[in-house]
């Protein structure tokens, strides 16, 4: 807590009489001016009895759902001793082009995929090898079909690459991959004059199912590209000529260009994630509720989450019929020299959700209400942001994630929301591969996971 916050709390304690750890304070300053029966005592308490462990994250919905041309997807992999290896690949469709003119005697001069990269993460000093394969299973873009980050691609693409290219990372760049795979080119030649395939997008996607794209970093630590598939710069381009194209006065054929676009409205796109924790500390504690680890973890790309609950909640409720003034969940980050993650690489924000009886995740009441009243549309008052807290002039800086959950906790006390099962995860983890190493609930941790409460007894 910042020094300013401590002074505010001290003033509050002095004037209203605060209970520290539920110990009564006889300070009656100001109570004589209140009507009989209206004496108010404010209590402050901290709940340390929290059950928590690191668990495997659920697969994320990564298919096209927002119809946003600026949607980013991850491509590549990153590897270190803390999280092991995390890999991201992509499946995408490309659209039919009504301006393409089918005709006999088709000649394809060139066919290439343009791929627009917004930026790179990780080791940007080493090259990246891009590989494009033909996807061989029909996928769909509609309101009833969702695809998840663990979608199985085995046996659903031709293992012979259509194109491969080594690129040097450069933000906001478009890379062209020349497709010389004759089997794929023959698919165009086989239907050179079939206008139905090239004019009907659904029939077209039955014939050309799409592309499967992977990237293999050269460096040991790895590189992830954030690609923009719905960008106008990302497309499949053919330079061609046939009997339907106009003929000029020269002896050479007059070549035309056809662009098969990838847009946000009619091209399905799926981001696939895979994690390998072999040889890491996480492998030893993952999904083990009894693991006595001083650390807990959160990771993007549907990696790992921290699951927690308040162990003695019912006992505390029965002992303290109360009205909540504020409730703050506090999660502290392990110091830099011990966690092995530079400060600048820590996630900017975390999020917690309720795990319901049907094992689905629900957003906190506090977040939903604060989000609805937040012009920025991010529910910033809810918290969850990484903040530096100084413990003293000569002590190390401690980073903390703090969450507002007063309304949610009051609903729990009122049994309107009895679920006592929460998931701590990365905010925006679909396009964010970062992770954080946190102090767990282990009782020997001085700064373990806790709930700070200010309340009135009734």
For each residue, the residues with C-beta under 8 A, 3 or more apart:
1: 5 6 9 389
2: 5 6 389 390
3: 6 7 390
4: 7 8
5: 1 2 8 9
6: 1 2 3 9 10
7: 3 4 10 11
8: 4 5 11 12
9: 1 5 6 12 13 18 44
10: 6 7 13 14
11: 7 8 14 15
12: 8 9 15 16 18 42
13: 9 10 16 17 18 20 25 44
14: 10 11 27 29
15: 11 12 29 30
16: 12 13 30 40 41 42
17: 13 25 26 27 28 29 41 42
18: 9 12 13 25 42 43 44
19: 22 23 24 25 41 42 43 44 45
20: 13 23 25 44 45
21: 45 46
22: 19 43 45 320
23: 19 20
24: 19 41
25: 13 17 18 19 20 41
26: 17
27: 14 17
28: 17 31 32
29: 14 15 17
30: 15 16 33 34
31: 28 34 39
32: 28
33: 30
34: 30 31 38 39 40
35: 38
36:
37:
38: 34 35
39: 31 34
40: 16 34 456
41: 16 17 19 24 25 456 457
42: 12 16 17 18 19 325 454 455 456
43: 18 19 22 320 322 453 454 455 456 457
44: 9 13 18 19 20 452 453 454
45: 19 20 21 22 452 453 455
46: 21 450 451 452 453
47: 50 310 312 313 316 450 451 453
48: 441 443 448 450
49: 310 311 312
50: 47 308 309 310 311 441 448 449 450 451
51: 289 308 309 310 311 441
52: 296 306 307 308 309 440 441 449
53: 285 287 288 289 290 291 293 296 306 307 308 440
54: 282 285 286 287 291 293 295 296 297 304 305 306 307
55: 286 287 304 305 306 307 423
56: 286 287 304 305
57: 60 299 302 303 304 305 425 429
58: 302 361
59: 148 149 150 273 302
60: 57 148 149 273 301 302 429 430
61: 65 146 147 148 149
62: 73 147 148 149 270 271 272 273 430
63: 141 145 146 147 148 268 269 270
64: 67 71 141 264 267 268 269
65: 61 146
66: 71 264
67: 64 264 265
68: 71 230 264
69: 228 230 231 263 264
70: 228 230
71: 64 66 68 228 229 230 264 269
72: 118 226 227 228 431
73: 62 88 90 226 227 229 269 271 431
74: 88 224 225 226 227 271 273 301 431 433
75: 88 89 90 130 213 214 215 224 225 226 227
76: 87 88 122 128 215 216 217 222 223 224 225
77: 85 86 87 88 215 216 217 222 223 224
78: 83 85 86 121 122 217 221 222 223 224 433
79: 83 84 85 86 220 221 222
80: 83 84 221 340
81: 279 280 340
82: 280 281 282 339 340 341 435 437
83: 78 79 80 86 275 277 280 282 297 299 303 435
84: 79 80 275 276 277 278 279 280 282 283
85: 77 78 79 222 275 276
86: 77 78 79 83 273 274 275 276 299 301 303 433
87: 76 77 273 274 275 276
88: 73 74 75 76 77 224 271 272 273 274 301 433
89: 75 153 212 213 214 215 271 272
90: 73 75 212 213 214 227 229 269 270 271 272
91: 135 139 151 153 210 211 212 213 268 269 270 272
92: 210 211 213 229 262 267 268 269 270
93: 139 141 205 208 209 210 211 262 267 268 269
94: 208 210 211 235 236 260 261 262 267
95: 201 204 260 261 262 263 266 267
96: 100 197 198 199 200 201 203 204 205 260
97: 100 198 258 259 260 261
98: 198 199
99: 258
100: 96 97 198 238 258 260
101: 242 244 245 256 258
102: 106 191 192 193 194 195 198 242 244
103: 106 192 193 242 243 244 245
104: 192 193 242 243
105: 192 242 243
106: 102 103 188 189 192 193 240 241 242
107: 240 241 242 253
108: 111 185 188 189 238 239 240
109: 239 240 241 255
110: 178 238 239
111: 108 178 179 184 185 188 236 237 238 239
112: 163 176 177 178 179 236 237
113: 132 162 163 176 177 179 211 235 236 237
114: 174 175 176 177 233 234 235 236 237
115: 130 174 175 176 177 213 227 234
116: 173 174 227 228 229 231 233 234
117: 120 169 170 171 172 173 174 175 225 226 227 228
118: 72 171 172 226 227 228
119: 171 172 225 226
120: 117 124 128 169 170 171 223 224 225 226
121: 78 124 223 224 225 226 433
122: 76 78 217 219 221 222 223 224
123: 126 217 219 221 222 223
124: 120 121 169 223
125: 169 219
126: 123 169 217 218 219 223
127: 166 167 168 169 218
128: 76 120 166 167 168 169 215 216 217 218 223 225
129: 164 165 166 167 215 216 217 218
130: 75 115 163 164 165 166 167 175 177 213 214 215
131: 161 163 164 213 214 215 216
132: 113 161 162 163 164 177 179 211 212 213
133: 157 158 159 160 161 162 211 212 213 214
134: 157 158 162 181 184 209 210 211 212
135: 91 139 153 156 157 209 210 211 212
136: 156 157 158 209
137: 156 209
138: 205 206 209
139: 91 93 135 145 147 209 210 268 270
140: 145 268
141: 63 64 93 145 266 267 268
142: 145
143:
144:
145: 63 139 140 141 142
146: 61 63 65
147: 61 62 63 139 151 268 270
148: 59 60 61 62 63 151
149: 59 60 61 62 271 272 273 301 302 430
150: 59 272 273 274 302
151: 91 147 148 270 272
152: 156
153: 89 91 135 156 157 212 272
154:
155:
156: 135 136 137 152 153 212
157: 133 134 135 136 153 212
158: 133 134 136 162 183
159: 133
160: 133 181 183
161: 131 132 133 164 181
162: 113 132 133 134 158 179 181 184 211
163: 112 113 130 131 132 177 178 179 180 181
164: 129 130 131 132 161 177
165: 129 130 175 176 177 178
166: 127 128 129 130 218
167: 127 128 129 130 175
168: 127 128
169: 117 120 124 125 126 127 128 223 225
170: 117 120 173
171: 117 118 119 120
172: 117 118 119
173: 116 117 170
174: 114 115 116 117 233 234
175: 114 115 117 130 165 167
176: 112 113 114 115 165
177: 112 113 114 115 130 132 163 164 165
178: 110 111 112 163 165
179: 111 112 113 132 162 163 184 185
180: 163 185
181: 134 160 161 162 163 184 185
182: 185 186
183: 158 160 186 187
184: 111 134 162 179 181 187 188
185: 108 111 179 180 181 182 188 189
186: 182 183 189 190
187: 183 184 190 191 207 208
188: 106 108 111 184 185 191 192 238
189: 106 108 185 186 192
190: 186 187
191: 102 187 188 194 197 198 207
192: 102 103 104 105 106 188 189 242
193: 102 103 104 106 242
194: 102 191 197 198
195: 102 198 199
196: 199 200 203
197: 96 191 194 200 203 204 207
198: 96 97 98 100 102 191 194 195 204
199: 96 98 195 196
200: 96 196 197 203 204
201: 95 96 204 205 266
202: 205 206
203: 96 196 197 200 206 207
204: 95 96 197 198 200 201 207 208
205: 93 96 138 201 202 208 209 210
206: 138 202 203 209
207: 187 191 197 203 204
208: 93 94 187 204 205
209: 93 134 135 136 137 138 139 205 206
210: 91 92 93 94 134 135 139 205 268
211: 91 92 93 94 113 132 133 134 135 162 236
212: 89 90 91 132 133 134 135 153 156 157
213: 75 89 90 91 92 115 130 131 132 133
214: 75 89 90 130 131 133
215: 75 76 77 89 128 129 130 131 223 225
216: 76 77 128 129 131
217: 76 77 78 122 123 126 128 129 221 222 223
218: 126 127 128 129 166
219: 122 123 125 126 222 223
220: 79
221: 78 79 80 122 123 217
222: 76 77 78 79 85 122 123 217 219
223: 76 77 78 120 121 122 123 124 126 128 169 215 217 219
224: 74 75 76 77 78 88 120 121 122 433
225: 74 75 76 117 119 120 121 128 169 215
226: 72 73 74 75 117 118 119 120 121 431
227: 72 73 74 75 90 115 116 117 118 234
228: 69 70 71 72 116 117 118 231 233 234
229: 71 73 90 92 116 234 262 267 269
230: 68 69 70 71 234 262 263 264 267 269
231: 69 116 228 234
232: 235 261
233: 114 116 174 228
234: 114 115 116 174 227 228 229 230 231 262
235: 94 113 114 232 259 260 261 262
236: 94 111 112 113 114 211 259 260 262
237: 111 112 113 114 257 258 259 260
238: 100 108 110 111 188 257 258 260
239: 108 109 110 111 255 256 257
240: 106 107 108 109 245 255 256 257 258
241: 106 107 109 245 253 254 255 256
242: 101 102 103 104 105 106 107 192 193 245
243: 103 104 105
244: 101 102 103
245: 101 103 240 241 242 253 254 255 256
246: 254
247: 253 254
248: 252 254
249:
250:
251:
252: 248
253: 107 241 245 247
254: 241 245 246 247 248
255: 109 239 240 241 245
256: 101 239 240 241 245
257: 237 238 239 240
258: 97 99 100 101 237 238 240
259: 97 235 236 237
260: 94 95 96 97 100 235 236 237 238
261: 94 95 97 232 235 267
262: 92 93 94 95 229 230 234 235 236 267 269
263: 69 95 230 266 267
264: 64 66 67 68 69 71 230 267
265: 67
266: 95 141 201 263
267: 64 92 93 94 95 141 229 230 261 262 263 264
268: 63 64 91 92 93 139 140 141 147 210
269: 63 64 71 73 90 91 92 93 229 230 262
270: 62 63 90 91 92 139 147 151
271: 62 73 74 88 89 90 149 430
272: 62 88 89 90 91 149 150 151 153
273: 59 60 62 74 86 87 88 149 150 301 302 303
274: 86 87 88 150
275: 83 84 85 86 87 299 301 302 303 304
276: 84 85 86 87
277: 83 84 280 282 283 286
278: 84 283
279: 81 84 283
280: 81 82 83 84 277 283 284
281: 82 284 285 293 295
282: 54 82 83 84 277 285 286 297 304
283: 84 277 278 279 280 286
284: 280 281 288 291 293
285: 53 54 281 282 288 291 293
286: 54 55 56 277 282 283 304
287: 53 54 55 56
288: 53 284 285 291
289: 51 53
290: 53
291: 53 54 284 285 288
292: 442
293: 53 54 281 284 285 296 440 442
294: 439 440 442 444 445
295: 54 281 334 437 438 439 440
296: 52 53 54 293 306 424 437 438 439 440 441 449
297: 54 83 282 304 306 435 436 437 438
298: 304 305 306 347 350 424 425 426 435 436 438
299: 57 83 86 275 303 304 305 426 429 433 434 435
300: 303 347 426 428 429 430 431 432 433 434 435
301: 60 74 86 88 149 273 275 429 430 432 433
302: 57 58 59 60 149 150 273 275 429 430
303: 57 83 86 273 275 299 300 429 435
304: 54 55 56 57 275 282 286 297 298 299 435
305: 54 55 56 57 298 299 423 424 425
306: 52 53 54 55 296 297 298 331 423 424 425 438 440
307: 52 53 54 55 355 421 422 423 424
308: 50 51 52 53 422 424 441 449
309: 50 51 52 313 420 421 422
310: 47 49 50 51 313 316 420 451
311: 49 50 51
312: 47 49 315 316
313: 47 309 310 316 317 412 420
314: 317 318
315: 312 318 319
316: 47 310 312 313 319 320
317: 313 314 320 321 413
318: 314 315
319: 315 316
320: 22 43 316 317 455 457
321: 317 457 458
322: 43 413 455 456 457 458
323: 410 455 456 458
324: 327 406 407 409 410 413 453 454 455
325: 42 406 454 455 456
326: 404 406 453 454
327: 324 404 405 406 408 409 410 451 452 453 454
328: 383 402 403 404 405 406 451 452 453
329: 352 402 403 405 449 450 451
330: 400 401 402 449 450 451 452
331: 306 350 400 401 402 403 424 438 439 449
332: 398 399 400 401 438 439 447 448 449
333: 339 346 386 398 399 400 401 436 437 438 439
334: 295 338 339 437 438 439
335: 338 339 396 398
336: 339 341 342 343 396
337:
338: 334 335
339: 82 333 334 335 336 437
340: 80 81 82 437
341: 82 336 345 346 435 436 437
342: 336 345 346
343: 336 346 399
344:
345: 341 342 434
346: 333 341 342 343 386 399 434 436
347: 298 300 350 386 426 427 432 434 435 436
348: 385 386 427
349: 384 385 386 401 426 427 428
350: 298 331 347 384 386 401 424 425 426 427 436
351: 367 384 424 425 426 427
352: 329 364 384 403 405 422 423 424 425
353: 361 362 363 364 422 423 425
354: 361 362 363 364 408 417 419 421 422 423
355: 307 359 360 361 419 421 422 423
356: 359 360 361 362 419 421
357: 419
358:
359: 355 356
360: 355 356
361: 58 353 354 355 356 423
362: 353 354 356
363: 353 354 367 368
364: 352 353 354 367 368 382 403 405 408
365: 368 369 407 408 411 417
366: 369 370 382 403 404 405 406 407 408
367: 351 363 364 370 371 379 382
368: 363 364 365 371 372 379
369: 365 366 372 373 407
370: 366 367 373 374 379 380 381 382 404
371: 367 368 374 377 378 379 382
372: 368 369
373: 369 370
374: 370 371 377 378 379 380 381
375:
376: 380
377: 371 374
378: 371 374
379: 367 368 370 371 374 382
380: 370 374 376 383 385
381: 370 374 404
382: 364 366 367 370 371 379 403 404
383: 328 380 401 402 403 404
384: 349 350 351 352 401 402 403 427
385: 348 349 380 401 402
386: 333 346 347 348 349 350 399 400 401 436
387: 399 400 401 402
388: 397 398 399
389: 1 2 397 398 399 400
390: 2 3 393 395 397 398
391: 395 396 398
392: 395
393: 390
394:
395: 390 391 392
396: 335 336 391
397: 388 389 390
398: 332 333 335 388 389 390 391 447
399: 332 333 343 346 386 387 388 389
400: 330 331 332 333 386 387 389
401: 330 331 332 333 349 350 383 384 385 386 387 436 438
402: 328 329 330 331 383 384 385 387
403: 328 329 331 352 364 366 382 383 384
404: 326 327 328 366 370 381 382 383
405: 327 328 329 352 364 366 408 409 451
406: 324 325 326 327 328 366 409 410
407: 324 365 366 369 410 411
408: 327 354 364 365 366 405 411 412 417
409: 324 327 405 406 412 413 451 453
410: 323 324 327 406 407 413 414
411: 365 407 408 414 416 417
412: 313 408 409 415 416 417 418 419 420
413: 317 322 324 409 410
414: 410 411 417
415: 412 418
416: 411 412
417: 354 365 408 411 412 414
418: 412 415
419: 354 355 356 357 412
420: 309 310 313 412
421: 307 309 354 355 356
422: 307 308 309 352 353 354 355
423: 55 305 306 307 352 353 354 355 361
424: 296 298 305 306 307 308 331 350 351 352
425: 57 298 305 306 350 351 352 353 429
426: 298 299 300 347 349 350 351 429 432 434 435 436
427: 347 348 349 350 351 384 432
428: 300 349 431 432
429: 57 60 299 300 301 302 303 425 426 432
430: 60 62 149 271 300 301 302
431: 72 73 74 226 300 428
432: 300 301 347 426 427 428 429
433: 74 78 86 88 121 224 299 300 301
434: 299 300 345 346 347 426
435: 82 83 297 298 299 300 303 304 341 347 426
436: 297 298 333 341 346 347 350 386 401 426
437: 82 295 296 297 333 334 339 340 341
438: 295 296 297 298 306 331 332 333 334 401 449
439: 294 295 296 331 332 333 334 442 445 447 448 449
440: 52 53 293 294 295 296 306 445 448 449
441: 48 50 51 52 296 308 445 448 449
442: 292 293 294 439 445 448
443: 48 448
444: 294
445: 294 439 440 441 442 448
446:
447: 332 398 439
448: 48 50 332 439 440 441 442 443 445
449: 50 52 296 308 329 330 331 332 438 439 440 441
450: 46 47 48 50 329 330
451: 46 47 50 310 327 328 329 330 405 409
452: 44 45 46 327 328 330
453: 43 44 45 46 47 324 326 327 328 409
454: 42 43 44 324 325 326 327
455: 42 43 45 320 322 323 324 325
456: 40 41 42 43 322 323 325
457: 41 43 320 321 322
458: 321 322 323
